[in-house]
């Protein structure tokens, strides 16, 4: 269905423009013999006071986050209770074996998440570039991210942030948590750690709309997380869910809404990292 009133397309980053960090969490859960989504549930259930949430709002520095993240995820008393409730809500088998003890290394898990999430999705990047070329819509990023933790990449800035160059390499952050070429894809880039708000807080969405000169009903919003999409829909935005491996279908939906060709063919699931070889071309940045 064509939506001629749309003036802006708003993209999540991790899981949409970049590969989902949930892939790394799932691998880590398997290594620890944890039931699927155990760590995701633990992260989400902590609410605004959790280490992950505070870090995304730019409230704690990196190394303090590592320690707090480790402590949060190693707490099996809360983790098991939250997971049992999750299974009940979802109608899942409640006989999953829950851990009696956990020693989660927050730095190890976060590093895996960041390195896994460094590859760009060719379908989404191509769609963004074609949208920019068309010149009819504003292209906006709305991301729970960590850009405020690094200001530039000069040695003085790194020292001020308390993060060594070796740690940046470990995380794949040589160009910062939000690389300059990623920001360059968008007319407006709203990072939770810079704004001090995070999804699914409706104030974050409204802030982005106000700063971009848009009303929520003029925006199509793409995200991989249901709670983030629910807030957008409640505000009046048109929403597109982007599940893992579903970027090509998401672009197809966007084409139908906008009446413009955005797709690239024969590119698998779309995620590419620098120098990867899987029979498809790497993402080419034209902006």
N, C-alpha and C positions, 0 to 999 in steps of 0.2 A: 504494500500500500504506500503510495507516494505521500510524503509529508512536506508540502511546500512551505509550511510555516517555520521549519527548522532553520536556525541560524548558526548553531554551533554543535560540534561533536566533541564530547568529553571522554577521554580515555583513562582508565586505570593503567598503571605501568606493569608491576609484577603480575604475571599470569595473563597479560593481554599483549602489551608491546614487547615485554621480555618474558622469558620462560618462567613458569611458576616455581617459586621457592618451595611449594608444597611437595614437589617431586623429591627434593632433598630430605624433607621431613619424613616422608614415607619410607625412603631408603634407611634412614636412621632408626625409625621405629622397627623395621624388619631386623636390623642388626641387633637391636636390644630385645628382640622377641616380644615386642609390645603389640597389642591389638591395633588395627588400623584406626588412624585419627586420634590416638590416645594423646599425643603431644599437642596436636592442633586444638583439641578440646581443652586441654590444660591451659594453653596460651590464651584462648578466647574467653574462658570462664573466669579469669582473674579480673576482668573488667578494667576500668580506667586506672586502677592502682598497680596493675601488673607491670613487670619490668619491660616487656615488649611494648606495651602501650605508652609507657613513660618515655621510652627511647624514641618512639616514632613521633612523639610530641616535642622532642628536643629538650627534655627535662633532665636527663642524666647523660654523662659522657660515656664513651665506648667501654672503657675498662670497668667502670662501675656497673654498666649494663651487663657485661659478661658475668660478673659475680652474682648479680641479682637474678639474671636469667637462669643460671645454673641452679640457684636455690629454688626458684619458682618451680622448675620442671622436675626437680628431684623430690618434691613434696608429694609422696604417694598417698598420704591421707586425703588431701584435697583432690589430687588427681584421680584417684579411684572413685571417690564419691561423684565427682563431676562426670566421669566417663560412664558410670552406671546410670546416671540421670540422662545422659546423651543417648544411651542405648534404649532406654525406656521411651524417650521422645520419638526416636526413629523406628521403634518396633524391631530392634535388632536382637540377636541372640545374646542374652545376658549371662551366658555361661563362659564368656571369654575369660581366660586366665589373666588376672590383674597382678601387677608386680607387688611384692612385699617390700622391696627396696630398690631405689634407683639412685645412680650417681651420674647425672647428666652434665656433660662438659658444654657449657653454654657457648664458649668460644668456638669449639669444634663444630657444633651444630650450626651456629650463625655463619661461620666461614663457609661451610658446605652450601648453605642456602644462598649466600651472596655469589659464590662462584657458579653454582647451577643457574642462578637467575641472571647471568651476564649475557646470555645469548638472545639476540633479537628475533622476533617472529617476522618472517618475510611477508606473510599475507597482510599483517597489520601495518608494517612499515610501508609497504607498497601502497596500501589504501590511504594512509596518511599523506604520502607524497602526492598521490593523484588528487586527493581532496585539496591540498595546498595549491596544486597547479590549476585546479578549476577556479579557485579564487572566490567561491560563493559562501564559504562557511569559515567560522573561526574554529581553530583546532586547539583544544585545551587538554592539559594533563591534570588529573586530580589523583594524587598518590599518597598513601601512607609510606613515608620514606625517611631518609636520614641525611638529606643534603646539608642541613644546618651544622652537622658535626664536622664538616670540612669546608673551609672557606678558601677556594683556590687550591693550588698544588705547590705553591712556593714553599721552600724550607721553613721560612718564618711562620707561615700559616700552619704548617704541619706541627711545628713545635708548640705553637699556641694551642692547638687542638689536643696536644698530648698524644698524638698518634705517630708512631715511627713509620719511616718509608717501608720497612720490612713488613709491618703489620698491614699497611695499605696493599702491598703486593699479595699478602696472604688472603685478603678479602677480595682481591680483584678490583680495588678502588684506586688504582694509579691515577685515574682522572676524576677521583672523587666518587662518592656514592651515587651521584647523578652525573654521568659523563656529559661533557659539553655537547657532543653530537646528539645525545638523547634530548637534551633541552631544546636544541635547534630545530627539532621536528615540530615544535608547538609554537603557537602565537602566545599562549599563556601557560605557565607551569606552576602549579600549586602543590607544594611539598609540605606534608603535615608537620615536619620538624621545624620548618621555617615559619609556618603560620601559627603553630601552637594548638592546632585542632587536627582531629583525625576522623576518617570515616569509621563508623557510620553516623557521626554527629552531624545533624542537619545544618548546623552553623557553618561547617566546613564547605558544604555544597553551596550554601547561600553566599558565603564570602567569595567563592570562586565566580559565581554568577554576577555578583555586584561588581567585582573588580574587572570582569570581562565585558560588562555592559549588556548582560543577557538576563532574560527571565527564565526560570526553570522550565516552563512549557515550551521554550524555544530550543531545548537541548536534547540530544540523544546521548545517553550515558552507557558505556561499555565497562563491565567489571566481571570478575570471576567469582565473587563472593555474594551469596544471597542476601545477607543482611545489608551490605552496601547498596545493592540494587533496590532493596525494599525502601530504604530512605529516599533514594532518588525518585522512585515511582510515587511515593507519598507526597513529594514536593511538586509533582507534576511533570517530571522528565519522562521521556520515552526511554525504555531500558532494553539492553541486549545482554543476555547472559553469555559469558565466554568460558565454557568448561575446558579442562585440560584436553588438548588435541582438537578443540573446536573453533579455532580462529578462522579457518576457511569458511565455515558455515556462518560465523558472525559477520564476516565481510559480505557474504551473500545477502544477509538480512539488511545490512546497511545499504547495499546497492538498491534493493527494492524500495527502501524508505526515501532514498535521495534521487533515484533515477539516473545514476551515473555508474559507469564501469570502473570498478576498483580492484577486481580480482587478478591474481597471478596464478597460472595453472601449473600443475605437475610439480608441486613443491612439498609434498609430504605433509607433516604436521606444522611446518613453517618455521620452526625454531632453528636459528643458526648462531654459531659463535664464530669468532675470528679464526680463520684458518681451518674450519671444519671441512671434512670431505664426506659427503653422503649422497653424491650424485646430483645435487642441486647447487645453484649459484649462491654465493654468500650475499647478504644484504648489502646493497649499494646505497650510500647516502648521497642524495642529490641536493639537499637543502643547505 
